[in-house]
Amino acid sequence: MSKRSVGVSLPFLMPDAGREAGPLHRQLYERLREAILAGTLAPRSRLPSTRTLSRELGISRGTVEEAFAQLDAEGFLERRVGSGSVVALPDHARGPRSVSARGPRFVPAHGGAKAASLGGLSRRGRRMASDVLPAEPRDVRPFTPCLPALELFPTTLWARTVAKQARMLEPGRMTAGEPEGFRPLREAIAAHLGPARGVRCDWRQVLVFASTQQALDLTARLLLDEGDGVWLEEPGYLGARVAFESAGARLHPVPVDGNGPRVEVALARAPKARLAYVTPSHQYPLGVTMSLSRRLALLEHARASGMWLFEDDYDSEFRYATRPLAAIQGMDVAGRVLYAGTFNKVMFPSLRLAFLVVPEALVDAFTAARAATDGHAPPLTQAAMAHFMESGHYAAHLRQMRLVYAERRDALLDALERETRGELQLGAAEAGMHVTAFLAEGLQDVAVIERTDARGLGARRLSPLYLGRGRRQGLVLGFSGASPAGLRAAVRTLCGLLDGPPRQPLRARRHASAAGSSPPSPGTRG
């Protein structure tokens, strides 16, 4: 085959002089490589000499030589003394690529799976890519749900704790950590959970994770087969839905009323479900508490059927009318409850420490699976958290935050009482770090959130948290992460964005009975 000569006018090879574009030889190498792969430079084509190309591009001959040498080493060029440089890549090795005048670029896919082809993924992979959780905000915004009071966190004390543990590092603690977690932290967690949450466990049953989401994912992998049924609260936590859908489970929405998830409805719809996900002490997002009779019914069904219960106790240590309510796990005599908690909402989100208390029969399996996934949580962070708890700092911070969040909750409810014209109806507000506000008829949460996002508010939509078709329109309003003054200003902004007609005054239910109350009548159903 004859060799075709390439003209010296190759404008797309012109490198950028700016430092941010990278070294000139690397730019030239990448653009030539892309041109060869795309077919812009055909197989067996002869390239200009390094002397000619350096003159045409206005760069040194050494720069061109370095780029050519790299292409030769990777098999893209053939270089022979006296014969010049020839494109070596055959036709069948080229892919369907394109090259622009500015060279190749990496274009990130926005919107998760909507911007990418899913054809090459497994079934599980397609499900995971299709159910992308919304990105967590990188800044502090009023109304962001479950955001701690970061400005009040004892950063100096925490920094000293971390520094002390870092100074104590020895080679044995600088290698791989234990997959189940750092023993002193597991012991501190077990010691805290007994009196604080009524959880009955030995420290050996405590496993440390980065987040509740990670614990959910591992639970789904270990306990669910493709097609197994899962009860999910309706509305409920989107992260749980993603974890179980990704595992191939069949999801069965269980409606929630003032007494929590309706167990009798779940039994009628899916009596053979393999697992139930519940937030009994503070239901997310409606904020109600599961009644004792339903807790007992759920535990009895789990005992009789072999169902597993995943109890997500994400923020129920913040209770304002009474002491925090005991967890379901403490009433479990059959070993069917997995109890999850997190430090990320008490301390700060980027801490990345959570825990899962598993029945004794599952400890070995979860430990092995933990080792097979990401290995372990960072030992230094675990050691610092253990010392923080053993020294009493964690309990003190928790007590202070209960007082702070009670004040902030009251500020939010009082401001809504004054400012709203009836466009909002509040759900339960006696615990947690957020309150749900149902929108009056005619208002759509997607439109409201578009306005609040533009004004720097962190409220979340309620309707996507429904799995079925009876979606109530509403907002999830966090109050823990903003000062009372900030919340009052945010409420004024929010109410100014609501364009509903004047209605009856708002009546906040901040001290309603958990067992006998019901959420307010719904607004519009999407």
N, C-alpha and C positions, 0 to 999 in steps of 0.2 A: 504494500500500500504506500502511495506517495505521501510525503509529509507536506501538510499545508502550512503556509506561513501566516502568522498572525500579524496584522498591522500594528504599528506602535501606538496608535491612538486608542487608548483604553481608559476613558474618563472615569469609569466606575472604580478603577484602581487607585485614584488619587486619594492619598491618605489625609486624615485630619491632623492639623498641627496642634490642636488643643491637648493638654496633658490628660484630661479626663477620657480621651479617646483611646489611650494606651500607646505603647511603643510603636513606632512606624513600621518596623519589620514585622510585628505581629499583625498589624492592620493589613499590610500587603499580603502576608501569608493567608489570612482568613479570607480575603476577597478573591484571591486567586483560587484557593481551595473551593470556595462556594461556586465560583464560575465554572470550574471543572466539573463539580458534582451536578450542576444545573445544565451542563451541556453548552453553556455560552462559549467555552473553550472546548472545541471538539476533540475527540481522541486523535492522537498522532499529529495534532497541530504543533507547529514550531513557535515557541515564544521568542520575543525579542531578546537580544543579549542583555546581560546585566548592565553593561555600559550604556547601551541604548535606552533601556528602561529607566535607569537612574537619571539620564539626561531629560527624558520626556516627563518624568514625574517630579523632577526637581529635588531629588533626595540623593543621598550618597550611594555609591556603588556597593559599599559594605553592607548597607541596609538591605538592598535588593538581594545581595548574595546570601545573607542570613535567611531571608524568606525562602529563596530557592532551595537552599540546603535542607531546610525543614520539610519542604514539599517532596524533595528527593528522598529523604529518609523515610517518609510515610508512604512512598510509592505512587505519588501523584505525578511526578515528573521523572523522565529519564534524562540524565545529563552525561554527555560524552564529549571528551576533549575534541575540538574541531567540528563537532556536529551540533552544538548548542543544546538547548533544553526542549524536550518534546513532552506533550501531555501523554501520560502513560495509562490513565484509567480507561478501560474498555467500556463500550456502550452498555453492556449488561450490568455493569457495576453502578451505573448512575441511577439515582432515584428521581421521583417527580418533585423536583425542587425548583425554586425560582431565586433570582438574584436581583437586587435593586441597585440603583445608581449609587447608593450609599453603603452598599455591602449588606451582609446578613445581619439580622436583628432577632433578638429573642422577644417575642410578644407574649406577655402573660395572659392567661385565660381568665377573664372576669366572669363572675357568676357561676363558678364551679363547673358542673357537668354540662350546663347549657352552652358553654363555649368550647367544649371539647368533644371529640368523638369517643364513644364508649364501646365501640365495636370490639376492641381487643381485650377488654376486661372480663374477668370472671363474673358469674351471676352475683356473687357477694360484692365484688368490686363495683359493679354497676349500681347496686343498691347503695353502697357507701358513697359513691360519687354523686348520686342523684339527691341524697339527703344531706345537704351541706348546712351545718349549723350557722346561724348569723355570726359575723365577726364581733368579738368583744370590743367595746370602745377603748381606744388608747388614751383618751383624756377623761377627766372627771366632769360629768354632766349631771345636773339636777334631774331627778326621776329615774336614774339608772338603777334597775332592780338589783338587789343583793350586793350593792357596792358599800364596803365599810367606810367609816369616817377616817379616811387615810391621813388627814391633817392632824388627827389626835393620836395616831399610833406612836408608841414610844420608840422612835427610830434610834435614838442614842443608846437606850438600854439594849435594844435588839442588836445594834452594831457591836456593842461591847460583848454581848453573848456570843455572837458569831466569831469575833476576833479571839475570844478566849478559847473557843473550841478549835479554831484554826491553829493556835499556838500549841495545843495539846495533840495535834496530829502526829501519829507515829506510822511507820511503814505498814503495820497490820491494818490500819484504818484508811490507808491511801490506796489499797488495792480494791478489788471488787467488794461491794457490800453484800449484805444478806438479802436474798430475794424477798423474804417476808418482811424485812424492815429491821432497823436498828433496835436491838432488844430494849435498851433503856427507854426509848420513845414508846415502844409497844407497851411496856410496863406502865409508863405514865398515862397513856391513853386508857388502858384498862382501869387504872386507879381512879381516873376522872369520871369515866362513864358510869361506874356503879352508883355513887351518890348523886351525880348530876342528872343522869338520864335513865336510871333504873335498869341499865343493861347488865346482864349477868354473863360474865365471860372470864376466862383465864387469858393472861397476856398472850399465850401461844395462839389464841384464836384471832388475834389482831394482825392484819397485814397492812402495810403502808403503801399508798399509791400517790400519784401526782394529782389526781382529781377524782371526783365521783364518776365522771365520764369514763375514765380509764377503768374503774372498778366495774361499771356497768358493761363495758365492752368485754372484759374478761369473763364476767359472769355469763353473758350471752354465749360466748364461745364454749364455755365448759358445761353449761346446764341445758342448752337448747339445741335441738336438731332442726333441720329444715322442716318447716311446716308445723312446728309445735305452737300451741296457742299461748298467748300472753294477755293478761288483763292489764289495761292501761286506764288510768283516771282520765275522765273527759269533762273539762279540758285538763291537760296535763303537761308535764315537762317534755319539751321537744327533744332534749338530749336522750331521754330514755327511749322515745320512739325511734330515733335514729339508730341507737345501739341494737335494739331488738329487730328492727326491720333489716338492718344490715346482716344479721344472723339468719335471715330467712324465716323469722317467726310470723305467724298469723296474729295480727293485733285485733283485740276485741275491746272497744271503748266501753268504759263503765261510767255511767253518768254520776256526777257529784252533786249532792244537795247540801243542806245545812248540817247534816250529820256525817258528811264524808262520802266516799264512794259507796254506791248502792250494791252491796254484796249479793242481794237476792236477784238483782237484774243480771249480774255477772254469772251467777250460777245457772240462770235460765238460758243465757245465751251461749255460754261456753263452759260447761261443767267439767270438761276434761283438759282445761288449760294447764300448761306445765308450770307457769310462773305468773305471779302477780306483782306489779310495781305499784307501790303506795307511798304517799307522804302523809302519814296519819296525824302527826302532831301539828303540822301546819301545811295544809294542802297547797301545792303550787299549781295554778296561780291564785285560786279563789280565797285562800287563807283560812278555810274552815278546819275544824278539828274532828277527827273520826270518833264517833260515839263508842262507848264501851261495848254495847251490844254488838255492833258491827265488827269491832276488833275481835271479840270472842268468836263470832261466827266465821270470820276469815281464818283465824287460827285453827278452829275445829275442822274446817274444810281442808286446810293444808295438812293437818294430821291424818285425816281419813283418806285423802286422795293422793298424798305424796307431792302435792304442789309445793313449789318453793316461793317464798315471799321475799322480795327485795324492799327493805324499808329505808327510804332516803330521808335522813334526818338533817336536812341541809341548813336550816337556820332556826330551829325551834327552841334553842337555848335563849332566844330573845322573846320572852313572854312578859306582858306588862300588867295584866289584871291579876294573874295568879302565878305561882311558881311554875317552872317548866314542867310539862306533863311527861309521865314516864313513857318510854318507848315500848312498842309492841314486843320487841325482842325479849324484854324481861318477863313476859307472860308466856313465852314459847317453851313448852315442855317436851316437844317432839323433835326439836332441832331442825326446823324448817325455815328459819328466818335468817337472812343475811342483812346486817345492819351497816349502813354507810353514813359516814360523817366527814366533814371537811374543815380544815383550818383556813382555807383560802378566803372564807367569808368573815371569819372572826379576826384574822390577822391582816393579810393583804393578798390580792388575787395572784400576784406573780410569785408568791411563796411556793406554790405547787406542792402541797402536802395534804393528803386526805387519807382515810383509812376505811377498812372493811372488816367487820367482825363476822366470821363465818362459823357455821356449826363445826364441831370437832371432827365430824366425819369428812369434811371437805378441806381441812387444813392442808394435808399433803398434796392434794390435787391442785389447789390454788397456788401453793408455793412452787410446785413444778411448773405450772403454767406461767407464773410471774417470771420465773427464771428464763423461760423460753421466749418471752416477749421482749421487754426492755431491760430485764435483769434486776434492777433495783432503783430506788430513789437515791438522790445524792446523799452520801453519808454525813457530810459536814452540815447540811441543812437539817437533817434528822437529829444530829447530836445537839445542835443549837436549840431546836424546838424542845427536845427532851429536857435540857437544862432550864429553858424558859418555863416549862411546866413544873419541874421539880422545885424550882425556886419560888413558886407561887405567883410569878408574874402573869401567867396566862389567866389564872382565875381572877386576879385583880383587874386585868384589862377587860375581861368578860363582864365583870360587875359594873365597871365604869361605862362600858358601851350600852349595857341595858338601860342605864339612867339617861345617857345621851340620846339613844334611839327613841326612848319613850317621849322625851321632849320634842324631838324632831317629828315623830308621828303626830303628836298633838298639834304642832305648828302646821303640819300639812292639812290635817282634818279641819282645824279652825279656819285656815285660809280658804279651803274649798267651801266651807259653810258660808263664808262671807262673799266670796267672789262668784260662785256658780249661779247660773240662772235656771238650773234644773236640767242641764244637759248631761249631768253625771249622776249615777247612783252607785254608792260605795258598797263593796263587799265587807267581809269580816276584817277587823283591824286590831285584834287583841294580841297579835304576836307577829314575829318576823321582821323583815326589813323592807316590805313593800305592801301596797294595798291595790286591789283591783277596782277600777271604776268602770261601770257599764255605761255605754253611750245611749242617749235617748234616741227614740225612733227617728230615722232620717239621717243620722250621722254614721259615717263609715270610718272604721279605725284606720284603714289604709290612707285615706285622705287626711285625717287628723295627724297621723304620724309624719306624713310628708311635710306638713307645716311645722310641727314641733322639731323635727330634725333640722330644718332650715334655721330655726331659732336657737339651736344649741341645747335642746332638751333631750334627755336620754330615755324617754318613755318608750315602752314596747307595746306592740299590738297584742290583743287578746285572741282575735279570731284564728290565727294560725295554730294556736295551741289545741284546737279541736281536731279530732281525727274524723268524726262523722260530718254530716251535712248541717246539723243544727248549730251553726256557729253564731255565738253572741258577739256583738261588736263592743269592744271596750279597750281600755288602756291598763297596762301594768305600771304602776307608779312607785318607784323606789323612793324612800325617804331617808335612809340611813347615811347616804354619802354626801348630803348637803346640809348646810347650817340652817337653823330656823329662818333667818333672814333670806337666805338663798331660796328656800322652799317657798316662802311667801311671794317673792318676786317671780319664781317659776310658775306659781299658780296663777298669778295675774296674767302672765304671758299666755299660759295655756287657755285660760278662760276667754282671753281676747281672740283666740284662734277658733273657738267653737262658735258656730253660727246657728245653733238651734234656737227655737222660740222660747220665751220665758215659760217656765213650768213651776211645779211645786218646789218649795225649798228643799235643799239637801239635808238628809238626816244621817249623820255618820254613826256607824255601829261599832264604836270602839270598845265597848264592854259587854257585848252581847253574849248570851249563854252559848257555849260551844255545842252543847248537845241538842238544844232545842231551837236554835235559830235557823233561818233559811236565807239564802241570798235574796236580794231584792228582785222584784219582777224584772224579766229581761227587757232590754231595749230591742233594737232590731235584730233579726236573725238573718245572717248572710247565707 
